[in-house]
Amino acid sequence: MPAPRGFAYEQRGADVVITHHGRPVTTLRGARAERFLAEVRAGDEQVVMARWTGNYKRGNERAARAHPRNRRT
């Protein structure tokens, strides 16, 4: 699975705006913004932003396709 890329964030006062390829994805405010900034400083920025926006692969897509409930008849 390729690493996420194309994410950026901008701190605007107490708010943090996360963008993906230049388009705003989410705005974090207050305590959530502070937690996000602490996590970005401690880890890989792209992975952290992908996780916070929900825009990442979970690695189970192939397994879910083969599950009996999801098979096409």
C-alpha positions as CSV (number, residue, x, y, z in Angstrom):
1,M,0.0,0.0,0.0
2,P,1.5,3.4,-1.0
3,A,2.1,6.0,1.6
4,P,-0.5,8.8,1.7
5,R,0.5,12.1,0.1
6,G,-0.9,15.4,-1.0
7,F,-2.0,16.5,2.5
8,A,-1.2,19.8,4.0
9,Y,-2.3,21.8,7.0
10,E,-2.4,25.4,8.0
11,Q,-2.8,26.8,11.4
12,R,-5.1,29.8,11.5
13,G,-5.1,31.1,15.1
14,A,-6.6,28.3,17.2
15,D,-8.0,26.4,14.2
16,V,-6.2,24.0,11.9
17,V,-7.4,23.5,8.3
18,I,-6.3,20.2,6.6
19,T,-6.3,20.2,2.8
20,H,-5.8,17.4,0.3
21,H,-4.4,18.4,-3.1
22,G,-5.3,22.0,-2.3
23,R,-9.0,21.4,-1.3
24,P,-10.1,21.8,2.3
25,V,-11.0,18.5,3.9
26,T,-11.6,19.4,7.5
27,T,-11.2,22.1,10.1
28,L,-10.1,21.2,13.6
29,R,-10.8,23.5,16.5
30,G,-9.9,23.8,20.2
31,A,-8.7,20.6,22.0
32,R,-8.9,18.5,18.8
33,A,-6.6,21.0,17.0
34,E,-4.1,20.9,19.8
35,R,-4.1,17.0,19.9
36,F,-3.6,17.0,16.1
37,L,-0.7,19.4,16.2
38,A,1.0,17.3,19.0
39,E,0.5,14.2,16.9
40,V,1.9,15.8,13.7
41,R,5.0,16.9,15.5
42,A,5.6,13.4,16.9
43,G,5.0,11.3,13.7
44,D,4.8,11.2,10.0
45,E,2.7,14.2,8.9
46,Q,1.1,12.6,5.9
47,V,-0.1,9.5,7.7
48,V,-1.4,11.5,10.6
49,M,-3.4,13.8,8.3
50,A,-4.8,10.9,6.4
51,R,-5.9,9.2,9.6
52,W,-7.5,12.4,11.0
53,T,-9.5,13.0,7.8
54,G,-10.5,9.4,7.4
55,N,-8.9,9.3,3.9
56,Y,-6.7,6.2,4.2
57,K,-6.9,2.6,3.3
58,R,-7.4,0.2,6.2
59,G,-5.8,-2.8,4.4
60,N,-8.9,-5.0,4.6
61,E,-10.5,-4.2,1.3
62,R,-9.4,-7.3,-0.4
63,A,-10.4,-9.6,2.5
64,A,-13.8,-7.9,2.7
65,R,-14.5,-8.6,-0.9
66,A,-14.0,-12.3,-0.4
67,H,-16.3,-12.5,2.6
68,P,-19.4,-14.7,2.0
69,R,-21.8,-11.9,2.8
70,N,-20.2,-9.7,0.1
71,R,-19.9,-12.3,-2.7
72,R,-21.9,-11.8,-5.8
73,T,-24.2,-14.7,-6.7
